[in-house]
Amino acid sequence: MSRVSRVLFAGVMIAACGARGPAPLSGPLPVALAPEPVATPAPVTCADAGVLLARTYAAYDDAMEQKHEGEIAKACTAGTWAQPVLDCIGSTISGSEKCVEQLTHEQQVALIGSVTQATPPKEPEPPEDDTKFTPCEVAIAAPAAFGEPLTITGDDLAFAVALRQHRLVDTCNEDSWPEKAKACFASALDGASIMKCVGKLPDRAQTGAITAAVAAQGLADKTFAARKVAANIACPKVVGKHYGEAAWKDKLSKVKPADRKAAIASSRARMTKACTTDKWPATVRACVLVGGDFPECTMHASGVDPWGYPAFGVVVPTGVPACDKYIAAIAKLAECPGAKDMRDGLLQAVSTATSTMSELPEESRKVIAEVCVQGMESVNSQAKELGCKP
């Protein structure tokens, strides 16, 4: 029995003996039945207090516990802790903090000092090497091992792993994972190693990483369930889900009603054609219908989303003439064979610029017009370099 157990056991037994006695009998008690006098418990000492409090500060380290016992006992003796405080510590198994609060300020400071004295200083972590940078795409080297084990196989396994990869990369970028953690993840190939790397993340990022893995698994499970009924995942339903009226709320709100209506119709038509002509797999269609986003549902490696608001290639008048010319020039450049490697990026720029500029308040439109003029010059120059007609 450890020293802590012995002290606590003695305290419990003394309390128990004091709480119960023989049932009262009528008449004089025979000498043989007369209760023996209960011994007065020995007062709790500083040594006892050291034993009882040490566990609180030792983090379940037996070697550290012994060091803390001695240092706390010294602080108690030197500070002449009052007996009621010691009795309080001796009579409680948990909640000794309330007993410590009865100490004077000086005694509490001395107690903390004794704990610090017994605790070896932590070695400072080496500073991060600013010359090293691990992209999040590289850091998530083993998404299949990040979270619950996957028991599926084939294309479904590839899809579920891709979802995890996509969500984890997103949260890595959004939460700005520190380099030491990313480097750790890049070399972690099993669940145990990955969890050690998770411990290197700040608390908020730890929560984000775990949530991302769980959400990816949830989306995969819903996708596989929805895929079972082919009629429920037809292309028109996919388009209706992604480009339904609710999805356009607060989108292109400052565009003229007729232009906005045309942009919505064009976006729906483009997605319907792509889904039908390209024969989107059932898994992709089901993923969109249960709430997945592009490009994660299509496992598009570049992360480019062609189905924004509006869709790629749909040019909408923003109400700022200079910006309309600029956006049209980008769209034209995207169709040039010389810019085929840049096409996705250019089309995404068109979609983003359209969405952003069409929502600008009136006072910002003059400023953005000047930016668009400068952007137009840059696009024309780039078109000439690529052998494209401006």
Secondary structure, DSSP 8 states (H G I E B T S, - for coil): --HHHHHHHHHHHHHHHHH------SS---GGGS-----------HHHHHHHHHHHHHTT-HHHHHHHHHHHHHHHHHHT--HHHHHHHHT-SS-HHHHHTTS-HHHHHHHHHHHHHHS----------TT----HHHH---GGGSSS-----HHHHHHHHHHHHHHHHHHHHHTT--HHHHHHHHT--SHHHHHHHHTTS-HHHHHHHHHHHHHHHHHHHHHHHHTT-GGGG-HHHHHHHHSSGGGGTTSSTTS-HHHHHHHHHHHHHHHHHHHHHTT--HHHHHHHHTT--TTGGGT-TT---S-SSS-TT-----S-HHHHHHHHHHHHHHTSGGGGGGHHHHHHHHHHHHHHHHT--HHHHHHHHHHHHHHHHHHHHHHHHTT---
